[in-house]
Amino acid sequence: MKKIIIAIIMVMFTSPSLKAGEHANALSQCLINNTTQADKNIMTQWVFSSLSNHPSVSSMAAITSAARSSADQEMAKLVEKFMYDKCLNQVKKAVQNEGPGAIEMSIRSYVEVAGREVLNHPSVAGSVTGLASHMDVKKLFEALMTK
């Protein structure tokens, strides 16, 4: 089972962009429409936990193995809740009509929407202001305005 999940995740992040079909779009909408704030928090924690493993940021985040395991478990429950309960009919139709790639397309759309919400949170958006304060705005403006 672990190998299957890893394979799905690898396909999600390495396969070329595909165009979502009608059923994949319906699955995306089911995921988006049935997601609670608690679900978004679980996903955000899992993504943060997962990204913190990357060597370029691992020194910036100290996540215990217990916290990482908890994030994995909660995310697994969330995925199961959507795949086996809340969006089961949409999952079946998407796979039957558009193949397993429909799940990938749906999850990508879902993650994009959820990711925008995370990035729009005032505390996260405020970090962008910090970045902007270190940039040469005049130079950026000149680069954009010259032909």
DRENPA-3360 file (N, C-alpha, C; in nm, 2 decimals, always signed):
BEGIN
1 = MKKIIIAI = +0.08/-0.12/+0.00/+0.00/+0.00/+0.00/+0.09/+0.13/+0.00 ~ +0.19/+0.12/+0.08/+0.28/+0.24/+0.09/+0.35/+0.27/-0.05 ~ +0.38/+0.16/-0.12/+0.44/+0.18/-0.25/+0.35/+0.24/-0.35 ~ +0.22/+0.20/-0.34/+0.12/+0.26/-0.43/+0.10/+0.41/-0.40 ~ +0.10/+0.45/-0.27/+0.08/+0.59/-0.24/+0.20/+0.67/-0.29 ~ +0.32/+0.62/-0.27/+0.44/+0.69/-0.31/+0.44/+0.70/-0.46 ~ +0.39/+0.60/-0.53/+0.38/+0.60/-0.68/+0.28/+0.71/-0.72 ~ +0.17/+0.72/-0.66/+0.07/+0.82/-0.69/+0.12/+0.96/-0.67;
9 = IMVMFTSP = +0.19/+0.98/-0.56/+0.25/+1.11/-0.53/+0.35/+1.14/-0.63 ~ +0.44/+1.05/-0.67/+0.54/+1.07/-0.77/+0.48/+1.11/-0.90 ~ +0.38/+1.04/-0.94/+0.31/+1.07/-1.07/+0.25/+1.21/-1.07 ~ +0.19/+1.24/-0.95/+0.13/+1.37/-0.94/+0.23/+1.49/-0.96 ~ +0.35/+1.47/-0.91/+0.44/+1.58/-0.92/+0.54/+1.57/-1.04 ~ +0.54/+1.46/-1.11/+0.64/+1.45/-1.22/+0.57/+1.43/-1.36 ~ +0.44/+1.40/-1.36/+0.38/+1.39/-1.49/+0.35/+1.52/-1.56 ~ +0.35/+1.52/-1.69/+0.32/+1.65/-1.76/+0.17/+1.69/-1.73;
17 = SLKAGEHA = +0.15/+1.82/-1.75/+0.01/+1.87/-1.72/-0.09/+1.80/-1.82 ~ -0.20/+1.77/-1.76/-0.30/+1.71/-1.84/-0.42/+1.80/-1.83 ~ -0.52/+1.79/-1.93/-0.64/+1.87/-1.92/-0.74/+1.78/-1.85 ~ -0.80/+1.84/-1.75/-0.91/+1.77/-1.67/-1.03/+1.76/-1.76 ~ -1.09/+1.64/-1.75/-1.22/+1.62/-1.82/-1.34/+1.66/-1.73 ~ -1.46/+1.63/-1.78/-1.58/+1.66/-1.71/-1.59/+1.59/-1.57 ~ -1.55/+1.47/-1.57/-1.56/+1.39/-1.44/-1.45/+1.43/-1.34 ~ -1.33/+1.46/-1.39/-1.23/+1.50/-1.31/-1.26/+1.64/-1.25;
25 = NALSQCLI = -1.33/+1.72/-1.33/-1.37/+1.85/-1.28/-1.48/+1.84/-1.17 ~ -1.57/+1.74/-1.19/-1.67/+1.71/-1.09/-1.61/+1.66/-0.96 ~ -1.51/+1.58/-0.97/-1.44/+1.53/-0.85/-1.37/+1.65/-0.78 ~ -1.31/+1.74/-0.86/-1.24/+1.85/-0.80/-1.34/+1.94/-0.72 ~ -1.46/+1.96/-0.78/-1.56/+2.04/-0.72/-1.61/+1.97/-0.59 ~ -1.62/+1.84/-0.59/-1.67/+1.76/-0.47/-1.56/+1.78/-0.36 ~ -1.44/+1.77/-0.40/-1.33/+1.79/-0.30/-1.34/+1.93/-0.24 ~ -1.35/+2.03/-0.32/-1.35/+2.17/-0.28/-1.47/+2.20/-0.20;
33 = NNTTQADK = -1.59/+2.16/-0.25/-1.71/+2.19/-0.18/-1.73/+2.12/-0.04 ~ -1.66/+2.01/-0.02/-1.68/+1.93/+0.10/-1.56/+1.95/+0.20 ~ -1.47/+2.04/+0.17/-1.36/+2.06/+0.26/-1.39/+2.16/+0.37 ~ -1.37/+2.12/+0.49/-1.39/+2.21/+0.60/-1.26/+2.28/+0.63 ~ -1.27/+2.38/+0.72/-1.15/+2.45/+0.77/-1.05/+2.35/+0.84 ~ -1.11/+2.26/+0.91/-1.03/+2.16/+0.98/-0.96/+2.07/+0.88 ~ -1.02/+2.04/+0.77/-0.96/+1.96/+0.66/-0.84/+2.04/+0.60 ~ -0.86/+2.17/+0.58/-0.76/+2.25/+0.52/-0.64/+2.26/+0.62;
41 = NIMTQWVF = -0.67/+2.26/+0.75/-0.56/+2.27/+0.85/-0.48/+2.14/+0.84 ~ -0.54/+2.03/+0.83/-0.48/+1.90/+0.82/-0.39/+1.89/+0.70 ~ -0.44/+1.93/+0.59/-0.36/+1.93/+0.47/-0.24/+2.03/+0.48 ~ -0.26/+2.14/+0.53/-0.15/+2.24/+0.54/-0.04/+2.18/+0.63 ~ -0.08/+2.12/+0.74/+0.02/+2.06/+0.83/+0.10/+1.95/+0.77 ~ +0.02/+1.87/+0.69/+0.09/+1.76/+0.62/+0.19/+1.81/+0.52 ~ +0.14/+1.91/+0.44/+0.23/+1.96/+0.33/+0.36/+2.02/+0.40 ~ +0.34/+2.10/+0.51/+0.45/+2.16/+0.58/+0.55/+2.05/+0.63;
49 = SSLSNHPS = +0.49/+1.95/+0.69/+0.57/+1.84/+0.74/+0.65/+1.77/+0.63 ~ +0.58/+1.75/+0.52/+0.65/+1.68/+0.41/+0.76/+1.77/+0.35 ~ +0.73/+1.90/+0.33/+0.83/+1.99/+0.27/+0.94/+2.01/+0.36 ~ +0.92/+2.00/+0.49/+1.03/+2.02/+0.58/+1.14/+1.91/+0.57 ~ +1.12/+1.81/+0.50/+1.22/+1.70/+0.48/+1.32/+1.74/+0.37 ~ +1.29/+1.84/+0.29/+1.38/+1.88/+0.18/+1.50/+1.94/+0.24 ~ +1.62/+1.89/+0.19/+1.75/+1.94/+0.25/+1.76/+2.09/+0.25 ~ +1.70/+2.16/+0.16/+1.72/+2.31/+0.15/+1.64/+2.38/+0.26;
57 = VSSMAAIT = +1.55/+2.31/+0.33/+1.47/+2.38/+0.44/+1.47/+2.30/+0.57 ~ +1.53/+2.18/+0.57/+1.53/+2.10/+0.68/+1.59/+2.16/+0.81 ~ +1.68/+2.25/+0.79/+1.74/+2.32/+0.91/+1.65/+2.43/+0.96 ~ +1.55/+2.47/+0.89/+1.46/+2.58/+0.93/+1.34/+2.53/+1.01 ~ +1.31/+2.40/+1.01/+1.20/+2.35/+1.08/+1.23/+2.22/+1.16 ~ +1.20/+2.23/+1.28/+1.23/+2.11/+1.37/+1.09/+2.04/+1.40 ~ +1.07/+1.94/+1.32/+0.95/+1.86/+1.34/+0.98/+1.72/+1.39 ~ +0.92/+1.69/+1.51/+0.95/+1.56/+1.57/+0.89/+1.45/+1.48;
65 = SAARSSAD = +0.95/+1.33/+1.50/+0.90/+1.22/+1.42/+0.75/+1.19/+1.46 ~ +0.72/+1.21/+1.59/+0.58/+1.19/+1.63/+0.49/+1.29/+1.57 ~ +0.53/+1.42/+1.55/+0.44/+1.51/+1.48/+0.43/+1.48/+1.34 ~ +0.54/+1.44/+1.28/+0.54/+1.40/+1.13/+0.44/+1.28/+1.11 ~ +0.45/+1.18/+1.20/+0.37/+1.06/+1.19/+0.22/+1.10/+1.21 ~ +0.20/+1.19/+1.31/+0.06/+1.23/+1.33/+0.00/+1.30/+1.21 ~ +0.09/+1.39/+1.14/+0.04/+1.46/+1.02/+0.01/+1.36/+0.91 ~ +0.10/+1.26/+0.90/+0.07/+1.15/+0.80/-0.06/+1.08/+0.82;
73 = QEMAKLVE = -0.08/+1.04/+0.95/-0.20/+0.97/+0.98/-0.33/+1.05/+0.96 ~ -0.32/+1.18/+1.00/-0.44/+1.26/+0.98/-0.47/+1.29/+0.83 ~ -0.36/+1.30/+0.75/-0.38/+1.32/+0.61/-0.44/+1.19/+0.54 ~ -0.39/+1.08/+0.59/-0.44/+0.95/+0.54/-0.59/+0.94/+0.57 ~ -0.63/+0.97/+0.69/-0.77/+0.97/+0.72/-0.85/+1.07/+0.63 ~ -0.79/+1.18/+0.61/-0.86/+1.28/+0.53/-0.88/+1.23/+0.38 ~ -0.78/+1.17/+0.33/-0.79/+1.12/+0.19/-0.89/+1.01/+0.19 ~ -0.89/+0.92/+0.28/-0.99/+0.81/+0.29/-1.13/+0.87/+0.30;
81 = KFMYDKCL = -1.15/+0.97/+0.38/-1.28/+1.03/+0.40/-1.34/+1.07/+0.27 ~ -1.25/+1.14/+0.19/-1.30/+1.19/+0.06/-1.31/+1.08/-0.05 ~ -1.21/+0.99/-0.05/-1.22/+0.89/-0.16/-1.32/+0.78/-0.13 ~ -1.35/+0.75/-0.01/-1.44/+0.63/+0.02/-1.57/+0.68/+0.07 ~ -1.59/+0.81/+0.10/-1.72/+0.85/+0.16/-1.77/+0.97/+0.08 ~ -1.72/+1.09/+0.11/-1.77/+1.21/+0.06/-1.78/+1.22/-0.10 ~ -1.68/+1.17/-0.16/-1.67/+1.19/-0.31/-1.66/+1.05/-0.38 ~ -1.71/+0.95/-0.32/-1.69/+0.81/-0.38/-1.75/+0.81/-0.52;
89 = NQVKKAVQ = -1.87/+0.86/-0.54/-1.94/+0.85/-0.67/-1.86/+0.92/-0.78 ~ -1.81/+1.04/-0.74/-1.73/+1.12/-0.83/-1.59/+1.05/-0.86 ~ -1.53/+0.99/-0.76/-1.41/+0.91/-0.79/-1.43/+0.80/-0.89 ~ -1.54/+0.72/-0.86/-1.57/+0.61/-0.95/-1.59/+0.66/-1.09 ~ -1.68/+0.76/-1.11/-1.71/+0.81/-1.24/-1.59/+0.86/-1.31 ~ -1.50/+0.94/-1.24/-1.38/+0.99/-1.30/-1.29/+0.88/-1.35 ~ -1.27/+0.78/-1.27/-1.18/+0.67/-1.30/-1.23/+0.59/-1.42 ~ -1.36/+0.56/-1.41/-1.43/+0.48/-1.51/-1.43/+0.55/-1.65;
97 = NEGPGAIE = -1.45/+0.68/-1.65/-1.47/+0.76/-1.77/-1.34/+0.82/-1.82 ~ -1.25/+0.85/-1.73/-1.13/+0.93/-1.77/-1.00/+0.86/-1.73 ~ -1.01/+0.75/-1.66/-0.89/+0.68/-1.62/-0.83/+0.73/-1.49 ~ -0.73/+0.66/-1.43/-0.67/+0.70/-1.30/-0.61/+0.84/-1.30 ~ -0.57/+0.89/-1.42/-0.52/+1.03/-1.42/-0.62/+1.13/-1.38 ~ -0.75/+1.10/-1.39/-0.85/+1.19/-1.34/-0.84/+1.23/-1.20 ~ -0.79/+1.13/-1.12/-0.77/+1.15/-0.97/-0.66/+1.26/-0.96 ~ -0.55/+1.23/-1.03/-0.44/+1.33/-1.03/-0.48/+1.47/-1.06;
105 = MSIRSYVE = -0.56/+1.48/-1.17/-0.60/+1.62/-1.21/-0.69/+1.68/-1.11 ~ -0.78/+1.60/-1.05/-0.87/+1.65/-0.94/-0.79/+1.70/-0.82 ~ -0.69/+1.62/-0.78/-0.62/+1.66/-0.66/-0.53/+1.78/-0.69 ~ -0.48/+1.79/-0.81/-0.40/+1.91/-0.85/-0.49/+2.04/-0.84 ~ -0.61/+2.03/-0.89/-0.70/+2.14/-0.88/-0.73/+2.18/-0.74 ~ -0.76/+2.07/-0.66/-0.79/+2.09/-0.52/-0.68/+2.16/-0.45 ~ -0.56/+2.11/-0.47/-0.44/+2.16/-0.40/-0.41/+2.31/-0.44 ~ -0.44/+2.34/-0.57/-0.42/+2.48/-0.61/-0.52/+2.57/-0.54;
113 = VAGREVLN = -0.64/+2.53/-0.52/-0.74/+2.61/-0.45/-0.70/+2.63/-0.31 ~ -0.67/+2.51/-0.24/-0.64/+2.51/-0.10/-0.51/+2.59/-0.08 ~ -0.41/+2.58/-0.17/-0.29/+2.65/-0.16/-0.30/+2.80/-0.17 ~ -0.39/+2.84/-0.25/-0.42/+2.99/-0.26/-0.47/+3.04/-0.13 ~ -0.56/+2.96/-0.07/-0.61/+3.01/+0.06/-0.50/+3.02/+0.16 ~ -0.41/+2.92/+0.17/-0.30/+2.93/+0.26/-0.22/+3.05/+0.24 ~ -0.18/+3.08/+0.11/-0.10/+3.19/+0.07/-0.17/+3.32/+0.10 ~ -0.30/+3.32/+0.09/-0.38/+3.45/+0.12/-0.40/+3.48/+0.27;
121 = HPSVAGSV = -0.37/+3.38/+0.35/-0.39/+3.41/+0.50/-0.30/+3.53/+0.53 ~ -0.35/+3.62/+0.61/-0.28/+3.75/+0.65/-0.14/+3.72/+0.70 ~ -0.12/+3.62/+0.78/+0.02/+3.60/+0.83/+0.11/+3.55/+0.73 ~ +0.06/+3.48/+0.63/+0.15/+3.43/+0.52/+0.17/+3.54/+0.42 ~ +0.06/+3.61/+0.39/+0.07/+3.72/+0.29/+0.17/+3.83/+0.34 ~ +0.17/+3.85/+0.48/+0.26/+3.95/+0.54/+0.40/+3.91/+0.51 ~ +0.43/+3.79/+0.50/+0.57/+3.75/+0.47/+0.62/+3.80/+0.33 ~ +0.52/+3.80/+0.24/+0.56/+3.86/+0.11/+0.60/+4.00/+0.12;
129 = TGLASHMD = +0.53/+4.07/+0.21/+0.57/+4.21/+0.23/+0.72/+4.22/+0.28 ~ +0.76/+4.13/+0.36/+0.89/+4.12/+0.41/+0.99/+4.10/+0.29 ~ +0.95/+4.01/+0.20/+1.04/+3.99/+0.08/+1.05/+4.12/+0.00 ~ +0.93/+4.18/-0.02/+0.93/+4.31/-0.11/+1.02/+4.42/-0.05 ~ +1.03/+4.42/+0.08/+1.11/+4.52/+0.15/+1.26/+4.51/+0.12 ~ +1.30/+4.39/+0.07/+1.44/+4.37/+0.04/+1.47/+4.37/-0.11 ~ +1.37/+4.40/-0.19/+1.39/+4.41/-0.33/+1.41/+4.55/-0.38 ~ +1.48/+4.57/-0.49/+1.50/+4.70/-0.55/+1.38/+4.72/-0.65;
137 = VKKLFEAL = +1.28/+4.79/-0.60/+1.15/+4.81/-0.67/+1.18/+4.89/-0.80 ~ +1.26/+4.99/-0.79/+1.29/+5.07/-0.90/+1.35/+4.99/-1.01 ~ +1.45/+4.90/-0.98/+1.51/+4.82/-1.08/+1.41/+4.72/-1.14 ~ +1.32/+4.67/-1.06/+1.21/+4.58/-1.11/+1.12/+4.65/-1.21 ~ +1.08/+4.77/-1.17/+0.99/+4.86/-1.25/+1.06/+4.88/-1.39 ~ +1.19/+4.92/-1.38/+1.26/+4.95/-1.51/+1.27/+4.83/-1.59 ~ +1.30/+4.71/-1.53/+1.31/+4.59/-1.61/+1.18/+4.55/-1.68 ~ +1.07/+4.58/-1.61/+0.94/+4.55/-1.67/+0.89/+4.65/-1.78;
145 = MTK = +0.94/+4.77/-1.77/+0.89/+4.88/-1.86/+0.98/+4.90/-1.98 ~ +1.10/+4.84/-1.98/+1.18/+4.85/-2.10/+1.16/+4.75/-2.20 ~ +1.18/+4.78/-2.33/+1.15/+4.69/-2.43/+1.27/+4.60/-2.46;
% end
